[in-house]
Amino acid sequence: MTQLERIGKMEQALDRLNLSLRHLSDALDEYESTSDALRELSDYYGCQEWRQDFEADEAGELPPQLKRGVLSEDGIWSALEKRKELTKRMHDLAANAVN
C-alpha cells in the first residue's frame, strides 16, 4: 500500500467513525430523554390499572381503532427486556473500548 492509499484509507476510517459517533450520540440523547417514559411504563405494567385496562380490552370494551400495544402481554415486557440487553451491550462495549 502506498503512502497516499494508506492516508486515504485512514481518512475513510476516520470519516466513518465520526459519522457513527454522531449517530450514537444522537441516539443516546434520544434514549436519555425517554427516562420518564420508561419509569411510567414500568410502573403501569406492574399495577392494577394495567390489569383493568387489559381485561377491558379482552372483553371488547375498548374502541377497535385504539392503538393498544401496551396491553399486549409481551409489549412492555419485551421493550423492558430489550432495554436491559442494550444496557448490558453498552456496558460491555464501554468496558472493552480502546483508549
C-alpha positions as CSV (number, residue, x, y, z in Angstrom):
1,M,0.0,0.0,0.0
2,T,1.4,3.4,-0.9
3,Q,1.5,6.3,1.5
4,L,-1.4,8.1,-0.4
5,E,-3.5,4.9,-0.3
6,R,-2.8,4.5,3.4
7,I,-3.7,8.1,4.2
8,G,-6.9,7.8,2.1
9,K,-7.9,4.6,3.8
10,M,-7.3,6.1,7.3
11,E,-9.3,9.2,6.2
12,Q,-12.2,7.0,5.3
13,A,-11.9,5.2,8.6
14,L,-12.0,8.5,10.5
15,D,-15.0,9.7,8.5
16,R,-16.9,6.5,9.2
17,L,-16.0,6.6,12.9
18,N,-17.0,10.3,13.2
19,L,-20.4,9.6,11.5
20,S,-21.0,6.6,13.7
21,L,-20.2,8.7,16.8
22,R,-22.6,11.4,15.8
23,H,-25.4,8.8,15.3
24,L,-24.6,7.2,18.6
25,S,-24.6,10.5,20.4
26,D,-27.9,11.4,18.9
27,A,-29.4,8.0,19.7
28,L,-28.2,8.3,23.3
29,D,-29.6,11.8,23.6
30,E,-33.0,10.4,22.4
31,Y,-32.8,7.4,24.7
32,E,-31.9,9.6,27.7
33,S,-34.9,11.7,27.0
34,T,-37.2,8.7,27.5
35,S,-36.3,8.0,31.1
36,D,-39.7,9.4,32.3
37,A,-41.5,7.2,29.8
38,L,-39.5,4.2,30.9
39,R,-40.5,4.8,34.6
40,E,-44.1,5.3,33.7
41,L,-44.3,2.2,31.6
42,S,-42.6,0.1,34.2
43,D,-44.9,1.3,36.9
44,Y,-48.0,0.9,34.7
45,Y,-47.1,-2.6,33.7
46,G,-47.0,-3.8,37.3
47,C,-50.1,-2.0,38.6
48,Q,-53.8,-2.8,38.9
49,E,-54.7,-0.2,36.3
50,W,-52.9,-2.2,33.6
51,R,-54.8,-5.3,34.6
52,Q,-58.1,-3.5,34.4
53,D,-57.2,-2.0,31.0
54,F,-56.1,-5.4,29.8
55,E,-59.3,-7.0,30.9
56,A,-61.4,-4.2,29.3
57,D,-59.6,-4.9,26.1
58,E,-60.2,-8.6,26.3
59,A,-63.9,-8.0,27.0
60,G,-64.2,-5.9,23.9
61,E,-64.9,-2.7,25.8
62,L,-62.3,-0.5,24.1
63,P,-62.8,1.1,20.7
64,P,-61.4,-1.1,17.9
65,Q,-59.3,1.8,16.4
66,L,-57.5,2.4,19.7
67,K,-53.8,1.6,19.5
68,R,-53.1,-0.8,22.3
69,G,-49.6,-2.3,22.1
70,V,-49.2,-1.5,25.8
71,L,-52.0,-4.0,26.6
72,S,-50.3,-7.0,24.9
73,E,-48.9,-9.3,27.4
74,D,-45.5,-9.0,25.8
75,G,-45.4,-5.4,24.5
76,I,-44.0,-3.6,27.6
77,W,-42.1,-6.6,28.9
78,S,-40.3,-7.0,25.5
79,A,-39.3,-3.4,25.5
80,L,-38.0,-3.5,29.1
81,E,-36.0,-6.7,28.3
82,K,-34.6,-5.1,25.1
83,R,-33.5,-2.1,27.3
84,K,-31.7,-4.5,29.6
85,E,-30.0,-6.2,26.7
86,L,-28.9,-2.9,25.2
87,T,-27.7,-1.6,28.6
88,K,-25.5,-4.7,29.0
89,R,-24.2,-4.3,25.5
90,M,-23.3,-0.6,26.1
91,H,-21.6,-1.6,29.3
92,D,-19.6,-4.4,27.6
93,L,-18.6,-2.1,24.7
94,A,-17.5,0.6,27.2
95,A,-15.5,-1.9,29.2
96,N,-13.7,-3.1,26.1
97,A,-13.2,0.3,24.5
98,V,-9.8,1.1,23.2
99,N,-8.5,4.3,24.8
